[in-house]
Amino acid sequence: MNQKINEIFGKASFAIRQFPLVLLMALSASICLMFIAEENFRTSEKVFTLTKLTLVSCLGISLMFGLKILSQRIGKQILLELGGILFLIGFYFLLPKLQKDFTEVYAFLLIPTFILSHLFVSFASFFGQKTEMHFWQYNKNLFINIFLTVIFTGVLTGGVELAIVAVDKLFDFNFNDKIYLRVFYLLAIFGSSFIFLLFNEKGLEDLEKEGKYPVVLKFFTQYILIPLLIIYVVILYFYSAKILINWELPRGWVSYLVLAYSIVGILAILLVHPLKENSAKSWVKMFSKIFYFTLIPLLILLFTAIFTRILEYGYTEPRYFVVLLSIWLATVVFYFIINKNANIKFIPTSLFAFGLFALIFPFLNTFSVAKRSQKNQLLQILNENKLLDNNQKIDFTRRIVDSTATEIANKFEFLGKRNENESLLKLIDIKKQEDLAKEINQSTNSYSLYYIVKDQFSNLKKTDKSTSDYQRLELISNQQIVDVSGYNYVFYFNRYNHSAKTIGNDTFEIFDRITDEEPQFKVILNSKEEADFSSLIIDLKTKYKGKIGKINLPEMAMEGHLEKYHLKISLGNLIIEKHKKNPLPTIDFENAYLLIKKK
């Protein structure tokens, strides 16, 4: 027993010495998430900063592991790790300073970067080194270690959480409920990283060791994965035959199905790579030989589907990535068909190269292409509908169908989220469209830009083809000047900026979860005492349910009490948006005031 314990401590000590930066990144991510939980996930500058640190730390886990593995092959550990740290610092500053600017655009930066960091781990130490079989063994061991890590972490986390519940209930400790989140974050991120490193032991040396092909993996691939893929490709071929017979264009989402089949198929080919020449079943050998040939007709279907959408609506970031994956897939297919000495290392390295191209290549990266394409699409729509006057400004008085107005508003919203303010301002007469110009300049909420643009069109022709999926209600307070008589302090805030304010030794925080099914809107004093203003939101939401457009109200305000203070919240506006596909409305406000009076 002592020998086993000493062995475990020895491995743990070795992992700490070998991978200190990996563990530091994991610990940093865990701690940041704990602090976010302490803040009740409320919207604030502090929480947003912690969120950015969490994202960068999580990215650092895979990046630092990959750099360490590379250094075990070529040396230069300090130089590589210093480069990794500088990259993470630079990446942090790529993220926006304010939460209001953290739009969906950053998902197209974050998700590909995380994928690239994991791809880097798969081939980091194999630039012209070792054989194809070493490469396969390395990735097979990584795959198995990840699978084991998930199981061990799940059991450990569940067991510890249950133990805390048992102690709490049986011995009346009355733990704070947040302890469960703290434990989960610590074990799910730091714990899983530590367990993964324990499985990897010495790193590259152990990962490259040859071992028997796992029986479970062999069974899963031969009897489940490959037969399912064969069924899947038959379905896709029947669909291809259907569109040929009916002579119709393929549906847009078929591109995702083809990509899914292709990527899972390539994974299956990689899993059975050592078996395809000897002990594999006949259908495995057959699948390995014909898989890439089966993709050729599907590639035609794929390119037809995606370019049909692009020619009609232009490039967006998701469509760009679908095109990029399609080109990469075509490259892989023809590489393995033409090259008799094809190496499986080409798969992750080529995908990494394509992904890097999409993010950093000047002029042709995903962000540049999407913005340029949508600007051209907007100008095309305006010209086709003769909406530009002699000064190249939009004439909002021209009669157009509502679906065209919706399309123009969508383009404005898209470009507004991508900080194309100057391009948009050039298209409007600032004197005539003051509200629109103000909204574009402030960029406080690019989502509301859609509705403001649409409201500018004064001569709309209603059609049955209206494409609007939204209903929007804006409640506007007529009280533009807030009466502060009798109050000692006034704080301005909105949904995107309501950081804690301090008066003497007292700290006031806005707890904002108004988009929840049961809206919560509170003022919290010193993280302990609360004044609940939720009913202000709930009452307005209930009273004007089903209404659309703009409604002016005398005032939208509510008073509340704390032990030492009398409070009042006054809303300048309240926006309620409902999407047909989402049962819950989105609730927002752009300006509000908290008035505070000492008792």
N, C-alpha and C positions, 0 to 999 in steps of 0.2 A: 504493500500500500504506500509506504513512504517513498519507495522507488518511483511509483507512478506519479505521486504528487510532485516529487522533485523533477521528474521528466516534464510534467506540464508546466511547472514554473520556469524550467529551463527554456522550453519552447516559447513561452510568453516573453521572457526576458530577451530572447534572441529576436523575436518579432519586433519588440520595442526598439532594439538597437538597429535593426536592419531597415525598418520602415517608420521612423519617427514622424516624418512629415505627413505620411498617409494617416496615421493615427491622430496627429494634431488637427488635420483637416476634418476628420470624422468627429472629433471631440468639439471642435469649433461649431460645426453644423448642429450638433446635438444641443449645445449650450444656447445657441441663438434661438433654436426652436423652443427651448424651455422658457426663455425670456419673452418670446412672442406669446406663448401660452399664458404667462403671468400677466400680460397686458390684455388678456381676453380676446386676442386676435382683432382688437379694435383698429380702425383706420387712423394712423398717426404717422408723423415723420419718423419717430423712433422705431415703430414696428416695420415701416418700409425699409429703413436702413438695416434692421436685423434680417429682414427677408432677403435683401441683396447679399448680405454676408453669408446667409445660409446657402443660397444658390451658388455663390462662388466657392464656398467650402466644399459643397457636394461635388462640384466640378473638379476641385483639387484632389479629391480622393482617387479617382481613376487616373487623372493626369500624373500625380506624383507616383502612383504605383507603376505606371507605364515607364516613366523616366528612370525609376529605380531599376526596373528590369533591364532597360537599355544600358544603364551604367554597369550592370553586372556583366554585360557582354563587351562593352567598349571602354569602360572606365569613365573618367571625367565626371564623377558623381556630383561634386560641388558645383561645377559649371552648369550641368544639366538641371539640378534642383534650383539653382539661382535663377536660371532662365524660366523655369516653371513658376516660381514665385512672382517674378516680374510680369509674366503673362497674366496670372490671376489678378494682380493689382491693376493692370491695364484693363482687363475684362470688367472688373468692378466699376471702373470709371466710364466704361461704355454704357452701363445701365443708367437710366435717368435719375436726376436728383430728386424729382418730385413724383409722387405716386400717380398724380393725374396724367403724367406723360408715359406711364407704364402701361401701354396699350398692348393689344394682341400682336403688334408688330414684333415685340421682343420675344414672343414665343418662337418666331421663325429664326431668331438668333440663338436662343437658349437651347431648344430641343436639338437642332443639328449639331451644336457645339458639344452637348453631352454625348450624342451618338458618336461623333468624331473622336472624343476622348476615349471611349470604349473601343472603338475600332483601332485606335493607336496602340492600345494594350495588346491587341491580337497579333500585331506584326512588328512591334517596336524593336525587338531584338533579332529580327530575321532579315535585315537588309544585306542580301548577298551572303548570308551565313547559313550553315547547316543544310540538311536535306529537307525535302518536302515532308518526309515522314516525321522528322523532328518537329516541324511546324505543326503537323496534325496532332502529334502527341501533346505538345504544349497547349494547344487550344482545347483538346479533349479534356486534359487535366483541369484547365481553367473552368470549363463548362461543368465538370463534375463537382469541383470545389464550390462553385457558385450555387449549384443545386443543393449540396450538403449544407452550405451556409444558411440558405433559406430555411431548411428544415430545422437545423439546430437553433437558429435565431427565433423562429416561430415558437418552438417548444420552450426555449428559455424565457422568452418574453411573456408568453402565456402563463408559465409556471410561476414566475416572480410576481406577476400581477395578481394571480389567484392567491398567492401566499400573503400579499399585502392586504387583500380583501379579508382573508381569514383572520389575520391578526387584528385588523381594524374592527371586525364584527364580534369576534370572540372576546377580545380584551378591552373593548370600548375606548380605543385610542382616539377615535374621531379625527382621522387624518383629513387634511384638506384634499378635496377631490382632484386637485391639480397634480397630486403626487403620481397618479396613474399616467398622466400625459408625460410627466418628467421621466418616469421609468421607461415608458415606451420609446420616447425619443432617444434616450441614452442607449438602450439595448438595440433598438432597430437600426440606428446609424453607427454609433461608436462600437457597440457590441458586435454587430454583424461584420464590420470591417476588421475587428480584432480576430474574430473566429475565422474569417476568410484567410487572414495572414497566417494563422496557426495551421490551417490546412496546406498552405503553400510552403510552409517550413522555410527552406533556404532560398526560396524564390526560383530563379531560372533553372538552377541545377536540379531541383526536384520536379519542376513542371515539365522538363524535357525527358524525364525518365520514361522508358518504354514499359508498358504494362499490358496485361491482357485486355482485350476488348470487352467492355462491360456487357454482361449478358442481358441486363434489363434494357440498356440502350439499344442493343442489337434487336431484341424482341420488339421494342417500341417502333423502331425504324422500319423493320421488315414487315411486320404484321399489322401495324396501325397507320403509321405516317404515309408510307409509300402507297398502299392500297387506297387510302383516302385521297391522295393527290391524283391517282389514276381516275377515280370517280369524278373528281373536281375538273380535270382537264376534259373529260368526256362531256360534262355539262357545258363548259365553255365552247367546245367545238359545236355542239348542238345549237347553242345560241348564235354562233357565227353563221351556221347554215341557215338559221331562221332569218337573220337580217339580210342575207344574200337572196333568199327566196322572196322575201317581202320588199327587197331593194330599199331598205331604210337605213338611216344612220344609227350607229350604236348609242345606247344610253350612256350618259356621262360617267355614272358610277361604275361602269364595267371596267374602266381603267384601273380602279382600285382593286377589283377582283383579279385582274390579270397580274398586277404587281404582287398581290398577296400570294397567288399561286406560284409565281416565279421565285419570289424570295424564299418561301417555305420549301419549294422544290430544290433550290440551291442548297439550303440548309440540310435537307435530306441527303443530297449528293455528298455533301461534306461529311455527314455522319457515317455514311457507309463507305467512305473512300478506301479504307484498308481492306474492305471485304469484297469489293466489286470483282476482283480477279480470282477469288478462291472459294470461300465457304458460303457465299451468299446464295440465297434462293434464286431461282431462274428469273422471276419477275423483277428482282432487285438488279440483276445484271442487265436485263432488258431496259428497265427504267433508266439506269445510269447511261446506257448507250444512246437512247433515243430522246432523253429529256430535252436537251438543247434544240433538237430538230423540231420537237413539238411546240417550242416557243415561237418559231418563225411566223406561222399564221397568226398567233396571238399578238405578236408585236405589231403586225399590220392593223389588227383590231384596236390595239392600245393607242397607237399613234393617230388613227382615225378618230377615236373617241375624244382624245384630249385636244387635238387641234381643231376639232369642230367647235369646242367650247371657247378655245383661245381666239379663233377667227371671229367669233360672235361677240365675246365679252372682253377680250384682251387678257394679258397676263396679270395674275396676282401671285403672291408668294407661294400658296399651295399649288397652283397650276405650274409654276416654274419648277417646283421640286418634283412634281409628277413627270414633267418633260425630262428633267435631269435624270431621274431614276430610269425612265424609259430608254434614254440614250445610253446610260450605263449598262442597263440590261442587254441592249442590243450589242454593245461592245463585248460584254462577257460571253454572250451566245456565240458570236462569230469568232472570238478568240479561242474558245474550246472546240469549235467545229473545224476551224482552219489549222490551228496549231497542234501538231501531233505530240509535242513535248510540253503541252500546257501544264502550268503549275497552279495549284489551288491558292497559293499566296496572292495571285493576281486578283482574286475576288475582294478581300478586304482592302488591299492597297489601292486598287482602282476606285473603289467606292469612297475611300478616304480622300483621294485626289479630286474626285468629282465634288464631294461635299465641301472641301476647302475652296475650290473654284467658285462654288455658289455663294460663299460667304465673303470672300476677300478680293476676287478678281475685279479690277476697275471696269466700270461701265457695264459689264456683263453679269455682275452679281445679282442675286435675287431681288435685293431692295431697289437697285437702280433700274432694273428691267421692269419691275412691277410699277414703280412710280411713272416711268416714262410711258409705259403702255397705257396706263389709266388716264394720264394727261392727254394722250393722243385720242383715246376713246371719248373723253369728255369733249374735246374740240370737234371730233367727228360728229357727235350727236348734236352739238350746238349748230354746226354748219348745215347738217342735213335738215334740221328743223328751222333754219334761217332765224336763229335766236340772237345772233350777234349784230349789233348796229354798226354804223360807220366808224365808230371809235373802238370797235372790237370789244364792246361791253355787252353783257347779257341783257336783252330786253325782256323783262319779266312780265310785260303786259301782252305779249304775243299769245295767241290762242294755241295751246298744245294739248295733247291727250295726257291724262293723269299718269299713265305708265311711263311716258317720257320724262315727266317731272320727277317721278320716283327714281328713274335711272340717273338723272342728273344729280339729284340729292345724294344718291348712293356714292357717286364719284366724288362729290365734295367731301362726304364723310370719310371715304377711303383716303383721300389726299390730305385731309385735315389731320388724321391720325398719324400721318407721316411727315408732318411739319412742312407741308408745301404751301405755307401761308401766302408767300409772295406771288406764286403762280395763280392762286385763287383770287387774290385781291386785284390782280390785273384784269380779271374777267367781270368785275362788278363796278358799278358807279357808286363810289363810297358816299357821295352826298345823298343819293336816292335810297340806298340800302344801308342806312346807318347801323341798324341792329345786326345785320349780317356781317358787315365789316368789323363791328365790335367783337362779334363772336369769333370770327376768324383770327383777329389779332390777339384776343385773350386766350383762345384755345383752352378754356377751362374744362370744356366737356365736348369732345369731338362728336359724341353720340347725338347731342342736341343739335349739332350743325345740320344734320339730315333734315330735321323738322323745320328749322328756320329757313333753309333753302327752299323746301317744298312750299312753305307758307308764302314765300315771295311771289310765286306765280298766281296772278290775280284772274287769269282767264283760262281756267282748266275745263277741258271737255271730259266728262265722266264716261268711262268705258267699262265693259265687262272684263277687260283684260288687265285691269289694275293689279299691279304686282305687290302692292303694299301688304306686308305681313304684320304690320304693327298698328296698335291703337295708342294714341298719345293724348294725355290730358296734362295741361299745365295750369295749376292754380297760382294766381298772382296776387300778392297783397297790395292793396291800394295805399297802404301806409309806407310810403317811400322814405319818410323821415321818422326815425324812431324816437319816441319821447323818453328821455332818460332821467327826467326829474324824479327825485326821490331815491335814485340808485347811486351807489358809490363807484361801480366799475362796469365797463361794457367791453365785451370781447366779440370780435367778428370771427366767424368760422364758416366753412362749407364742408361738403362731403370729402373733399380731397385735402383739406388742410384744417385740422382741428387738434393741433398739438396741445399738450398740457400747459396750463397757465398757473403761475404761482402768485399768491398774494400773501405776503409775510411768510408764515410757516405753513400755509394751506395751499394745496395743489388741487386744481380743478381739472377734471378730464371729461371729455365727451365720449360716451359709449354709444356707438352707432352701429346697429344691426337692423336697420329699417327695411332691408330687402328680404329678411327672413319671413317665413310663413306667419310667424307671430312677431311683428316688428318690435324691436327694443330700442329705446331712445332715452338715455339717462345721463345725468350729470353725477359724477363720482367725486367725492371729496376725500383726499388722502388715501385713496384705494380702499376705503372702508364704508363710508356713509354714502347713500344714494338718494337722488331725487328723480323720480320716474316721470318722464314726459312721453312715454310710449303712446298714451291715449290720444295725444295730439295727432300723431300720424295715423293711428287706427281709425279715429273718428272721421278724419278727412277722407281717408281711403274708402271707408264704408259709405259715407254720405254721397260721394260723387262716383260711386261704382257704375261703370258702363258709359260714363260721359267721355266725350273727346273734345279736342280743341283747347281753347283758352278761356278760363273763367276768372274774373276779377272778384276778389273778396275784400271786405273792409279791413280784416286783419286775420292773421294766422299766428296766434300766440297762446301761451299757457304759462301759468305760474306754479311754482313748487317751493318746497321748504327743506332746508337742512337745519341742523341744530343751531348753528350760529348765523345762518344766512337765509335771506329770502331771494328766490331766483325767478327769472322770467326768460323764456325763450321766444323770440319773434322770428318767424320765417319770412323771407322775402318772396320765395316761390316754392312750389313743390311740384315735381314732375313725376307722373305715373305713366310708365310705358308697359304695354302688354304685347307680347309676341304670341302668335297663334300656336307655336310649337311648345311654348313654355307656360305651364299653368300658373306660375307665380309672376306677378308684375315686378318690374324694376322700378324702384323708387329713388328719387334723387332730389337734392336741393342745391342751388348755386350760391345762396347767401343767407346767412342767419346771424342773429345776435343773441348773446347770453348777457343778461343784465343781472348784476349782483348787488344786493343791499345787506349791510350788516344789521343784525337785529339789536 
